[in-house]
Amino acid sequence: MTKIINVIKGTKDILPQDVEAWHRLEEKALEVFTKYGYKEIRTPIFEATELFARGVGDTTDIVNKEMYTFEKSERSLTLRPENTAGVVRSFIENGMARLSAPVKLWYKGPMFRYERPQAGRQRQFHQVGVEMFGIKQPTADAEVILLAVNYLKSLGLNDLEVEINSLGCPACREVYKAKIKEVLKPEFENLCEDCQNRYEKNPLRLLDCKVESCKEIFAKPEIQKVIQSDFICEECAEHYSELKSYLDKMNVKYVENKLLVRGLDYYNRTVFEIKSNNLGSQNAVCGGGRYDSLVRNLGGEDTPAVGWAMGMERLNSLLPPVEPKKLDAYIVSNSPAEAFAFAEELRAAGKCVEFDLTNKKFTKQLEKAGKVSDFALILGEDEIKSNKVSVKDLRTSQQVTVNRNEVLNQI
């Protein structure tokens, strides 16, 4: 017997009975994002490896540990681990900086990271996200946060918590990094291996560590004093204060979390997450922030930007199952040619209909009709001769016979 080839670990088939749940996320995204003026963009699934090394950051776990990279024609290519870098590359390459600001884009699609599969997280996973270019004011930050909240509410998710923080600008962040390193120096040997590596390269990432022993170190009073200090400069503080005032005005409830730094190097000033208590320890359903230097770092003009991404698997895990859509009608007939022609007639009129391609017994066809539709359209010999159709409501067993051109009104 030929060996069966199974799906690769960390990937999953999205089966027909599950696809409608994905359509719910995608259709609602199109509906809500369009109201805010966002246009969909679709970028390639693989890009030049250097795009992510320069864009995401060569000190991140994504670049160091998680990327799917391969060589082709002596060039290093990588399956996208996230989509902000790809959208920024497209923004630059296609001259979108010449468009009137703000340039608002949204995307959906698969991403790839080599990490331990767990609930709501796979090695091939899917994200929906938005990016806004050209606005430096905190109104942009507030809008993308509000957009995320309203998208989640449109899906029926209300029990959520918004966490915000400001990382400051590169200048004031350097002062903060130095203070973090200074206060953690006596604890260096007690930090996990990853944190020891981050200590020199990107000390802010230490605050994002999920290892319990590191969390205990960060909870010490002398370290908390530094973490909770207001290190950001006056301009960054004003930006952050204005953001909070806009969120208050829009009735967006939020909490400030000084440990929130996000896992990507390109963020500055505003960072945020939206969390659900129904996801256990890995409870973030949305993450994002401002990345004003990324366009410049990837070769474009100096352009402020802000955005977020949501894991679609996680979203689906929070939502109730979608009831499968039924056909508008199922044609029951022992005359396949007539059933075929009638089916095409109804399909041309916009109806979803099927008929039995194998011409089973009449009773078997009725049984199938009851499973896939609320209406059976019966084309027996008498109906065919008189150009009529018997319409049976399978919910009530009521049946009426009407002229063929009146069937649409019955279903």
C-alpha positions in Angstrom: 0.0 0.0 0.0 1.3 3.5 -0.9 2.2 5.5 2.1 -0.1 8.4 2.9 1.5 11.8 3.0 0.2 13.8 6.0 0.0 17.6 6.5 3.2 19.1 7.9 3.3 19.7 11.6 2.3 23.3 12.5 0.0 23.6 9.5 -3.7 22.8 9.1 -6.2 22.3 6.3 -9.1 24.7 6.3 -11.9 22.3 5.4 -15.1 23.3 3.6 -17.1 23.1 6.9 -14.7 25.6 8.4 -14.3 28.1 5.6 -17.5 30.0 6.3 -16.0 31.0 9.7 -13.0 32.5 7.8 -15.4 34.3 5.4 -17.0 35.9 8.4 -13.7 37.5 9.4 -12.8 38.5 5.9 -16.2 40.0 4.9 -16.5 41.9 8.2 -12.9 43.3 7.7 -13.8 44.5 4.2 -17.0 46.1 5.5 -15.5 47.8 8.6 -12.2 48.9 7.1 -13.9 50.4 4.0 -15.9 52.7 6.3 -12.6 54.1 7.5 -11.2 54.5 4.0 -8.8 51.6 4.0 -8.0 49.8 0.7 -6.9 46.2 0.4 -3.3 45.3 -0.6 -2.0 41.9 -1.5 1.8 41.4 -1.3 3.8 38.3 -2.2 4.1 35.5 0.3 7.9 35.5 0.0 10.3 38.4 -0.1 14.0 39.1 0.0 15.4 37.9 3.3 17.1 41.2 3.9 13.7 43.0 3.9 12.9 41.2 7.2 16.4 41.5 8.6 16.4 45.2 8.1 12.7 45.8 8.7 11.7 43.5 11.6 15.2 43.7 13.2 18.1 41.3 13.3 17.9 41.1 17.2 14.3 39.7 17.2 13.3 36.1 17.7 11.5 36.2 14.4 14.7 36.9 12.4 17.0 34.8 14.6 14.9 31.7 15.2 11.6 31.6 13.3 12.0 32.5 9.6 11.6 30.0 6.8 14.5 31.0 4.6 15.7 29.3 1.4 18.1 29.9 -1.4 17.0 30.2 -5.0 19.2 31.3 -7.9 21.9 32.3 -5.4 19.4 34.7 -3.7 18.1 34.4 -0.1 14.3 34.4 0.1 12.0 34.1 3.1 8.4 33.2 3.5 6.9 36.3 5.2 6.8 36.0 9.0 4.7 39.2 9.2 3.3 41.6 6.6 4.2 45.2 7.8 7.7 45.0 6.1 6.2 43.8 2.9 3.5 46.5 2.8 6.2 49.1 3.5 8.3 47.7 0.7 5.3 48.0 -1.7 4.5 51.5 -0.4 8.1 52.6 -1.3 8.4 50.6 -4.6 5.1 51.8 -6.0 5.5 55.5 -5.2 2.6 55.6 -2.7 4.4 58.5 -0.9 3.2 60.7 -3.7 -0.4 60.0 -2.8 -2.3 62.3 -0.6 -1.8 61.4 3.1 -3.0 59.4 4.8 -2.4 56.3 2.8 -4.6 53.6 4.4 -4.0 49.9 3.5 -5.3 46.6 4.9 -4.4 43.0 4.2 -5.2 39.4 5.0 -3.3 36.2 4.4 -0.9 33.5 5.6 2.3 34.2 7.5 5.0 31.7 8.4 7.1 31.3 11.6 8.9 28.2 12.9 7.8 28.1 16.5 6.1 25.6 18.8 2.5 24.9 17.7 0.0 25.7 20.4 -3.7 26.8 20.7 -4.4 29.5 18.2 -0.8 29.5 16.9 0.5 27.5 14.0 3.7 27.6 11.8 1.5 28.7 8.9 -0.9 31.1 10.4 -3.1 33.9 9.1 -3.3 37.6 9.9 -5.6 40.5 9.1 -4.0 43.9 9.6 -4.0 47.6 8.7 -1.2 50.2 8.0 -1.6 54.0 7.9 1.1 56.1 6.3 1.8 59.8 6.4 0.3 61.1 9.6 2.5 61.8 12.6 -0.2 63.2 14.9 -1.7 60.9 17.6 -5.1 61.1 15.8 -3.7 58.3 13.6 -2.7 56.2 16.6 -6.2 56.7 18.1 -8.0 55.8 14.8 -6.2 52.5 14.3 -6.8 51.5 17.9 -10.5 52.4 17.6 -10.7 50.6 14.2 -9.3 47.4 15.9 -11.8 47.7 18.7 -14.8 48.3 16.4 -13.8 45.4 14.1 -13.7 43.1 17.1 -17.0 44.5 18.3 -18.5 43.9 14.9 -17.6 40.2 15.3 -19.4 40.1 18.6 -16.3 40.4 20.8 -16.8 42.8 23.7 -15.0 41.3 26.7 -11.6 42.7 25.7 -8.8 44.8 27.3 -6.8 47.4 25.5 -3.2 47.9 26.8 -1.1 50.9 25.7 2.4 52.2 26.3 4.8 54.7 24.8 8.4 53.6 23.9 9.4 57.2 23.2 11.6 58.3 20.3 15.1 56.9 19.6 16.7 59.7 21.6 14.8 59.3 24.8 14.7 55.6 24.4 18.5 55.4 24.6 18.4 56.9 28.0 15.8 54.4 29.1 17.8 51.5 27.7 20.9 52.6 29.7 18.9 52.7 32.9 17.4 49.3 32.3 20.8 47.8 31.7 22.2 49.5 34.8 19.5 48.2 37.1 19.6 44.7 35.7 23.3 44.3 35.6 23.5 42.7 39.1 20.8 40.2 38.0 22.5 39.4 34.6 23.6 35.8 35.6 20.0 35.1 36.7 18.4 36.1 33.5 17.4 33.4 30.9 19.7 32.8 28.0 17.6 34.9 25.6 17.5 37.8 28.0 21.3 37.6 28.4 21.6 37.9 24.6 19.2 40.8 24.5 20.9 42.7 27.3 23.4 44.3 24.9 21.6 44.1 21.6 18.1 45.3 22.6 17.6 45.7 26.3 13.9 46.8 25.9 13.1 43.3 24.7 14.0 42.0 28.1 10.7 43.4 29.4 8.8 41.3 26.9 10.2 38.0 28.3 7.7 35.4 29.2 10.0 33.2 31.4 8.7 33.2 35.0 12.1 33.6 36.6 12.7 36.7 34.5 9.3 38.1 35.4 10.1 37.7 39.1 13.3 39.7 38.6 11.5 42.5 36.8 8.9 42.6 39.6 11.5 43.6 42.2 10.9 47.1 43.6 14.2 48.6 42.5 13.7 47.4 39.0 10.0 48.3 38.9 11.0 51.9 39.9 13.0 52.2 36.7 10.4 50.4 34.5 7.6 52.7 35.8 9.6 55.9 35.5 8.5 58.5 33.0 11.5 58.4 30.8 10.0 59.8 27.6 10.9 63.3 26.4 8.5 66.2 26.5 7.4 65.8 22.8 6.8 62.1 23.2 4.9 62.7 26.4 2.7 65.2 24.7 2.0 62.7 21.9 1.1 60.0 24.4 -1.1 62.4 26.5 -3.0 63.4 23.4 -3.5 59.8 22.3 -5.1 59.0 25.7 -7.3 62.0 25.5 -8.6 60.9 22.1 -9.2 57.4 23.4 -11.1 58.9 26.4 -13.2 61.0 24.0 -14.0 57.8 21.9 -14.9 55.9 25.1 -12.2 53.3 24.4 -11.3 51.8 27.8 -7.6 51.1 28.2 -4.9 50.4 30.8 -1.3 51.5 30.7 1.3 48.8 30.8 4.9 49.9 31.1 6.1 46.3 30.3 4.5 46.4 26.9 7.3 46.8 24.3 6.1 44.4 21.5 8.5 41.9 19.9 9.6 43.9 16.8 12.4 46.4 16.6 10.7 49.0 14.4 8.2 50.3 16.9 8.5 53.8 18.4 6.2 55.9 20.7 2.8 54.2 20.7 2.5 50.4 21.2 -0.6 48.6 22.1 -2.2 45.2 22.5 -5.8 44.0 22.7 -6.2 41.0 24.9 -8.9 38.4 25.6 -9.2 36.5 28.9 -10.4 33.5 27.0 -7.0 32.6 25.4 -5.0 31.6 28.5 -1.5 33.0 29.0 -1.0 33.8 25.3 -4.0 36.1 25.3 -3.1 38.9 22.9 -5.6 38.9 19.9 -4.2 42.2 18.4 -0.9 44.0 18.5 0.5 47.0 16.9 2.0 50.5 17.2 3.8 53.3 15.5 6.9 52.8 13.3 8.0 56.2 12.1 11.5 55.2 10.9 10.7 52.0 9.0 9.9 53.5 5.7 13.2 55.4 5.8 15.2 52.4 7.0 13.9 50.4 4.0 15.0 53.1 1.5 12.0 55.4 1.3 11.3 58.9 2.3 10.9 59.8 5.9 7.2 58.8 6.5 5.4 58.4 9.8 3.3 55.2 10.0 1.2 53.2 12.4 -0.7 49.9 12.2 -1.7 46.5 13.8 -2.2 42.9 13.0 -4.6 40.2 14.4 -4.2 36.4 14.3 -7.2 35.0 12.5 -6.9 31.6 14.1 -7.2 33.2 17.5 -10.1 35.3 16.4 -11.9 32.2 15.2 -11.3 30.4 18.5 -13.1 33.3 20.3 -16.2 33.2 18.1 -19.1 30.8 18.0 -19.2 28.3 15.1 -20.9 29.4 11.9 -23.9 27.5 10.9 -23.3 26.1 7.3 -25.3 27.9 4.7 -27.9 25.8 3.0 -28.8 25.7 -0.7 -31.7 27.8 -1.8 -33.2 24.6 -3.2 -32.6 21.1 -4.2 -34.1 19.7 -7.4 -35.7 16.3 -7.1 -36.3 14.6 -10.5 -35.7 11.3 -12.3 -35.2 13.2 -15.5 -31.5 14.4 -15.3 -31.6 16.5 -18.5 -34.7 18.5 -17.2 -33.2 18.8 -13.8 -29.9 20.0 -15.2 -31.5 22.6 -17.4 -33.7 23.9 -14.6 -30.7 24.1 -12.2 -28.9 26.3 -14.7 -32.0 28.4 -15.1 -32.2 29.1 -11.4 -28.4 29.6 -11.0 -28.6 32.2 -13.7 -31.2 33.9 -11.6 -28.8 34.0 -8.7 -29.9 31.0 -6.7 -27.8 28.3 -5.2 -29.2 24.9 -6.3 -28.1 21.4 -6.9 -29.6 18.2 -8.3 -28.7 14.5 -8.2 -26.0 13.9 -10.7 -26.4 10.1 -10.4 -30.2 9.9 -10.8 -30.8 8.0 -7.5 -34.3 6.9 -6.5 -36.8 9.6 -5.8 -36.9 8.9 -2.0 -33.1 9.1 -1.8 -33.1 12.4 -3.5 -35.8 13.8 -1.1 -33.7 12.5 1.8 -30.6 14.4 0.4 -32.7 17.5 -0.2 -33.7 17.6 3.5 -30.0 17.6 4.5 -28.9 20.5 2.3 -31.9 22.8 1.8 -35.2 23.8 3.2 -36.9 23.5 -0.2 -37.3 20.6 -2.7 -38.2 21.4 -6.2 -39.9 18.4 -7.6 -39.9 17.8 -11.4 -41.9 14.6 -12.0 -43.4 13.6 -15.3 -46.6 15.5 -14.7 -44.7 18.7 -13.8 -42.5 18.5 -16.8 -45.5 18.0 -19.2 -47.4 20.9 -17.7 -44.3 23.2 -17.3 -44.9 23.3 -13.6 -42.9 22.6 -10.4 -44.0 21.2 -7.1 -42.3 23.2 -4.3 -42.0 21.3 -1.0 -41.1 23.2 2.2 -39.1 20.6 4.0 -39.5 22.3 7.3 -43.3 22.1 7.3 -43.9 19.4 4.7 -46.3 21.7 2.9 -46.2 21.4 -0.9 -47.6 23.6 -3.6 -47.5 23.3 -7.4 -46.8 26.5 -9.4 -45.9 27.5 -12.8 -42.2 27.2 -13.6 -41.7 31.0 -13.8 -43.2 31.4 -10.3 -40.7 29.2 -8.5 -38.4 32.1 -7.5 -41.2 33.7 -5.5 -41.7 30.5 -3.5 -38.1 30.1 -2.4 
